[in-house]
Amino acid sequence: IEEDTIVFPVVDDGVYQPKTKKTRAAYDNLLILIQQPLPGQPLAGQPLSTVRFVADKILEILKNDAVNDRDKKINIEMLLDRIPNNVF
């Protein structure tokens, strides 16, 4: 692994710690997505620690191979509100 692909994890309140630039960018995009000020978006304006906690829960849901995609979407919507299929 080349040095420039490694990102040292930031110690924060969350469980997930990105280890590469690619996963850091994906995680940052997830944080941005779930805190957008959209109608019905419960995380808009919430502290970053709360957003990170929810992001960690979303990642747990997505990584669970025992659950199908439809149920994953339902579980995530219980945290966030409705998610358009193209966003999911």
DRENTITI-338907 format. One record per atom (N, C-alpha, C): residue in three letters; residue number from 1; y negated, z, x negated. Coordinates in Angstrom, 1 decimal, always signed. Example, Ala and Ser with C-alpha at 12.3 -4.5 7.8 and 13.67 -1.06 7.14 Angstrom:
REM residues 2
<ala,1,<+5.7,+7.8,-13.2>>
<ala,1,<+4.5,+7.8,-12.3>>
<ala,1,<+3.3,+7.8,-13.2>>
<ser,2,<+2.2,+7.1,-12.8>>
<ser,2,<+1.1,+7.1,-13.7>>
<ser,2,<+0.0,+7.9,-12.9>>
***
This chain:
REM residues 88
<ile,1,<+1.2,+0.0,-0.9>>
<ile,1,<+0.0,+0.0,+0.0>>
<ile,1,<-1.2,+0.0,-0.9>>
<glu,2,<-2.1,-0.9,-0.6>>
<glu,2,<-3.4,-0.9,-1.4>>
<glu,2,<-4.3,+0.2,-1.0>>
<glu,3,<-5.1,+0.7,-2.0>>
<glu,3,<-6.0,+1.8,-1.8>>
<glu,3,<-6.9,+1.6,-0.6>>
<asp,4,<-7.4,+0.3,-0.5>>
<asp,4,<-8.5,+0.1,+0.5>>
<asp,4,<-7.9,+0.1,+1.9>>
<thr,5,<-6.6,+0.2,+2.1>>
<thr,5,<-6.0,+0.2,+3.5>>
<thr,5,<-5.8,+1.7,+3.9>>
<ile,6,<-5.9,+2.6,+3.0>>
<ile,6,<-5.7,+4.0,+3.4>>
<ile,6,<-7.0,+4.6,+3.8>>
<val,7,<-7.0,+5.4,+5.0>>
<val,7,<-8.1,+6.1,+5.4>>
<val,7,<-7.6,+7.6,+5.5>>
<phe,8,<-8.3,+8.5,+4.8>>
<phe,8,<-7.9,+9.8,+4.8>>
<phe,8,<-8.2,+10.4,+6.2>>
<pro,9,<-7.3,+11.1,+6.8>>
<pro,9,<-7.6,+11.6,+8.2>>
<pro,9,<-8.7,+12.6,+8.2>>
<val,10,<-9.4,+12.6,+9.3>>
<val,10,<-10.5,+13.5,+9.5>>
<val,10,<-9.9,+14.7,+10.2>>
<val,11,<-10.1,+15.9,+9.7>>
<val,11,<-9.6,+17.1,+10.4>>
<val,11,<-10.5,+17.3,+11.7>>
<asp,12,<-9.9,+17.3,+12.8>>
<asp,12,<-10.6,+17.5,+14.1>>
<asp,12,<-9.7,+18.3,+15.0>>
<asp,13,<-10.2,+18.4,+16.3>>
<asp,13,<-9.4,+19.1,+17.3>>
<asp,13,<-8.2,+18.4,+17.8>>
<gly,14,<-8.1,+17.1,+17.5>>
<gly,14,<-7.0,+16.3,+18.1>>
<gly,14,<-5.7,+16.5,+17.3>>
<val,15,<-4.7,+16.0,+17.8>>
<val,15,<-3.4,+16.0,+17.1>>
<val,15,<-3.2,+14.7,+16.3>>
<tyr,16,<-3.6,+13.6,+16.9>>
<tyr,16,<-3.4,+12.3,+16.2>>
<tyr,16,<-4.3,+12.1,+15.1>>
<gln,17,<-3.8,+11.7,+13.9>>
<gln,17,<-4.6,+11.5,+12.7>>
<gln,17,<-4.3,+10.1,+12.2>>
<pro,18,<-5.3,+9.1,+12.5>>
<pro,18,<-5.0,+7.8,+11.9>>
<pro,18,<-4.9,+7.8,+10.4>>
<lys,19,<-4.0,+7.0,+9.9>>
<lys,19,<-3.8,+7.0,+8.4>>
<lys,19,<-4.2,+5.7,+7.8>>
<thr,20,<-4.5,+4.6,+8.5>>
<thr,20,<-4.9,+3.4,+7.9>>
<thr,20,<-6.2,+2.9,+8.6>>
<lys,21,<-6.9,+2.0,+8.0>>
<lys,21,<-8.1,+1.4,+8.7>>
<lys,21,<-7.8,+0.8,+10.0>>
<lys,22,<-6.7,+0.2,+10.1>>
<lys,22,<-6.3,-0.5,+11.4>>
<lys,22,<-6.1,+0.5,+12.5>>
<thr,23,<-5.3,+1.6,+12.2>>
<thr,23,<-5.1,+2.6,+13.2>>
<thr,23,<-6.4,+3.4,+13.5>>
<arg,24,<-7.2,+3.6,+12.5>>
<arg,24,<-8.5,+4.3,+12.7>>
<arg,24,<-9.4,+3.5,+13.7>>
<ala,25,<-9.4,+2.1,+13.5>>
<ala,25,<-10.2,+1.3,+14.3>>
<ala,25,<-9.7,+1.3,+15.8>>
<ala,26,<-8.3,+1.2,+15.9>>
<ala,26,<-7.7,+1.3,+17.2>>
<ala,26,<-8.0,+2.6,+17.9>>
<tyr,27,<-7.9,+3.7,+17.2>>
<tyr,27,<-8.2,+5.0,+17.8>>
<tyr,27,<-9.7,+5.1,+18.2>>
<asp,28,<-10.6,+4.6,+17.3>>
<asp,28,<-12.0,+4.7,+17.6>>
<asp,28,<-12.3,+3.8,+18.9>>
<asn,29,<-11.6,+2.7,+19.0>>
<asn,29,<-11.8,+1.8,+20.2>>
<asn,29,<-11.3,+2.6,+21.5>>
<leu,30,<-10.2,+3.3,+21.3>>
<leu,30,<-9.7,+4.1,+22.5>>
<leu,30,<-10.7,+5.1,+22.9>>
<leu,31,<-11.3,+5.8,+21.9>>
<leu,31,<-12.3,+6.9,+22.2>>
<leu,31,<-13.5,+6.2,+22.9>>
<ile,32,<-13.9,+5.1,+22.4>>
<ile,32,<-15.1,+4.4,+23.1>>
<ile,32,<-14.7,+4.0,+24.5>>
<leu,33,<-13.5,+3.4,+24.7>>
<leu,33,<-13.1,+3.0,+26.0>>
<leu,33,<-13.0,+4.1,+27.0>>
<ile,34,<-12.5,+5.2,+26.6>>
<ile,34,<-12.3,+6.3,+27.6>>
<ile,34,<-13.5,+7.1,+27.9>>
<gln,35,<-14.6,+6.9,+27.1>>
<gln,35,<-15.8,+7.7,+27.4>>
<gln,35,<-16.9,+6.8,+27.9>>
<gln,36,<-16.6,+5.5,+28.3>>
<gln,36,<-17.6,+4.6,+28.8>>
<gln,36,<-18.2,+5.2,+30.1>>
<pro,37,<-19.5,+5.1,+30.3>>
<pro,37,<-20.1,+5.6,+31.6>>
<pro,37,<-19.9,+4.6,+32.7>>
<leu,38,<-18.7,+4.5,+33.2>>
<leu,38,<-18.3,+3.6,+34.4>>
<leu,38,<-18.2,+4.5,+35.6>>
<pro,39,<-18.4,+3.9,+36.8>>
<pro,39,<-18.2,+4.7,+38.0>>
<pro,39,<-16.8,+5.3,+38.0>>
<gly,40,<-16.7,+6.6,+38.4>>
<gly,40,<-15.4,+7.2,+38.4>>
<gly,40,<-14.8,+7.6,+37.1>>
<gln,41,<-15.5,+7.4,+36.0>>
<gln,41,<-15.0,+7.7,+34.7>>
<gln,41,<-15.3,+9.2,+34.4>>
<pro,42,<-14.3,+10.1,+34.4>>
<pro,42,<-14.6,+11.5,+34.3>>
<pro,42,<-15.0,+12.0,+32.9>>
<leu,43,<-14.8,+11.1,+31.9>>
<leu,43,<-15.1,+11.6,+30.5>>
<leu,43,<-16.4,+11.1,+30.0>>
<ala,44,<-17.2,+10.3,+30.7>>
<ala,44,<-18.5,+9.9,+30.3>>
<ala,44,<-19.4,+11.2,+30.1>>
<gly,45,<-19.9,+11.3,+28.9>>
<gly,45,<-20.8,+12.4,+28.6>>
<gly,45,<-20.1,+13.7,+28.2>>
<gln,46,<-18.8,+13.7,+28.1>>
<gln,46,<-18.1,+14.9,+27.7>>
<gln,46,<-18.1,+15.0,+26.2>>
<pro,47,<-17.9,+16.3,+25.7>>
<pro,47,<-17.9,+16.5,+24.3>>
<pro,47,<-16.8,+15.7,+23.6>>
<leu,48,<-17.0,+15.3,+22.4>>
<leu,48,<-16.0,+14.5,+21.7>>
<leu,48,<-14.7,+15.2,+21.6>>
<ser,49,<-14.7,+16.5,+21.5>>
<ser,49,<-13.4,+17.3,+21.4>>
<ser,49,<-12.6,+17.1,+22.6>>
<thr,50,<-13.2,+17.0,+23.8>>
<thr,50,<-12.5,+16.8,+25.0>>
<thr,50,<-12.0,+15.4,+25.1>>
<val,51,<-12.8,+14.4,+24.7>>
<val,51,<-12.4,+13.0,+24.6>>
<val,51,<-11.2,+12.8,+23.7>>
<arg,52,<-11.2,+13.5,+22.5>>
<arg,52,<-10.1,+13.4,+21.6>>
<arg,52,<-8.8,+14.0,+22.2>>
<phe,53,<-9.0,+15.1,+22.9>>
<phe,53,<-7.8,+15.8,+23.5>>
<phe,53,<-7.2,+14.8,+24.5>>
<val,54,<-8.0,+14.2,+25.3>>
<val,54,<-7.4,+13.2,+26.3>>
<val,54,<-6.9,+12.0,+25.6>>
<ala,55,<-7.5,+11.5,+24.6>>
<ala,55,<-6.9,+10.4,+23.8>>
<ala,55,<-5.6,+10.7,+23.2>>
<asp,56,<-5.4,+11.9,+22.7>>
<asp,56,<-4.1,+12.4,+22.2>>
<asp,56,<-3.1,+12.4,+23.3>>
<lys,57,<-3.4,+12.8,+24.5>>
<lys,57,<-2.5,+12.8,+25.7>>
<lys,57,<-2.1,+11.4,+26.1>>
<ile,58,<-3.1,+10.5,+26.0>>
<ile,58,<-2.8,+9.1,+26.3>>
<ile,58,<-1.9,+8.5,+25.3>>
<leu,59,<-2.1,+8.8,+24.0>>
<leu,59,<-1.2,+8.3,+23.0>>
<leu,59,<+0.3,+8.9,+23.2>>
<glu,60,<+0.4,+10.1,+23.6>>
<glu,60,<+1.7,+10.7,+23.9>>
<glu,60,<+2.4,+9.9,+25.0>>
<ile,61,<+1.6,+9.6,+26.1>>
<ile,61,<+2.2,+8.8,+27.2>>
<ile,61,<+2.6,+7.4,+26.7>>
<leu,62,<+1.7,+6.8,+26.0>>
<leu,62,<+2.0,+5.4,+25.5>>
<leu,62,<+3.2,+5.3,+24.6>>
<lys,63,<+3.4,+6.3,+23.8>>
<lys,63,<+4.5,+6.3,+22.8>>
<lys,63,<+5.9,+6.8,+23.4>>
<asn,64,<+5.9,+7.2,+24.6>>
<asn,64,<+7.1,+7.7,+25.2>>
<asn,64,<+7.9,+6.5,+25.7>>
<asp,65,<+8.9,+6.1,+24.9>>
<asp,65,<+9.8,+4.9,+25.3>>
<asp,65,<+10.7,+5.2,+26.5>>
<ala,66,<+10.8,+6.4,+26.9>>
<ala,66,<+11.7,+6.7,+28.1>>
<ala,66,<+11.0,+6.4,+29.4>>
<val,67,<+9.7,+6.0,+29.3>>
<val,67,<+8.9,+5.8,+30.5>>
<val,67,<+8.5,+4.3,+30.6>>
<asn,68,<+8.6,+3.7,+31.7>>
<asn,68,<+8.2,+2.3,+31.8>>
<asn,68,<+6.7,+2.1,+31.9>>
<asp,69,<+6.2,+0.9,+31.7>>
<asp,69,<+4.8,+0.7,+31.6>>
<asp,69,<+4.1,+1.0,+32.9>>
<arg,70,<+4.7,+0.7,+34.0>>
<arg,70,<+4.0,+1.1,+35.3>>
<arg,70,<+3.8,+2.6,+35.4>>
<asp,71,<+4.8,+3.4,+35.0>>
<asp,71,<+4.6,+4.8,+35.1>>
<asp,71,<+3.7,+5.3,+34.1>>
<lys,72,<+3.7,+4.7,+32.9>>
<lys,72,<+2.7,+5.1,+31.9>>
<lys,72,<+1.3,+4.9,+32.4>>
<lys,73,<+1.0,+3.8,+33.1>>
<lys,73,<-0.3,+3.5,+33.6>>
<lys,73,<-0.7,+4.5,+34.7>>
<ile,74,<+0.3,+4.9,+35.5>>
<ile,74,<+0.0,+5.9,+36.6>>
<ile,74,<-0.3,+7.2,+35.9>>
<asn,75,<+0.4,+7.6,+34.9>>
<asn,75,<+0.2,+8.9,+34.2>>
<asn,75,<-1.2,+8.9,+33.5>>
<ile,76,<-1.6,+7.8,+32.9>>
<ile,76,<-2.9,+7.7,+32.3>>
<ile,76,<-4.0,+7.7,+33.3>>
<glu,77,<-3.8,+7.1,+34.5>>
<glu,77,<-4.8,+7.1,+35.5>>
<glu,77,<-5.0,+8.5,+36.1>>
<met,78,<-4.0,+9.3,+36.0>>
<met,78,<-4.1,+10.7,+36.4>>
<met,78,<-5.1,+11.5,+35.5>>
<leu,79,<-5.2,+11.0,+34.3>>
<leu,79,<-6.2,+11.6,+33.4>>
<leu,79,<-7.6,+11.0,+33.5>>
<leu,80,<-7.6,+9.7,+33.7>>
<leu,80,<-8.9,+9.0,+33.6>>
<leu,80,<-9.5,+8.4,+34.9>>
<asp,81,<-8.7,+8.1,+35.9>>
<asp,81,<-9.0,+7.4,+37.1>>
<asp,81,<-8.4,+6.0,+37.0>>
<arg,82,<-8.7,+5.2,+37.9>>
<arg,82,<-8.1,+3.8,+37.9>>
<arg,82,<-8.4,+3.0,+36.7>>
<ile,83,<-7.4,+2.3,+36.2>>
<ile,83,<-7.6,+1.4,+35.0>>
<ile,83,<-7.2,+0.0,+35.4>>
<pro,84,<-8.2,-0.9,+35.2>>
<pro,84,<-7.8,-2.3,+35.5>>
<pro,84,<-6.6,-2.7,+34.6>>
<asn,85,<-5.7,-3.6,+35.2>>
<asn,85,<-4.5,-4.0,+34.5>>
<asn,85,<-4.9,-4.7,+33.1>>
<asn,86,<-6.0,-5.5,+33.1>>
<asn,86,<-6.3,-6.1,+31.8>>
<asn,86,<-6.7,-5.1,+30.8>>
<val,87,<-7.3,-4.0,+31.2>>
<val,87,<-7.7,-2.9,+30.2>>
<val,87,<-6.4,-2.2,+29.7>>
<phe,88,<-5.5,-1.9,+30.7>>
<phe,88,<-4.3,-1.2,+30.3>>
<phe,88,<-3.5,-2.0,+29.3>>
***
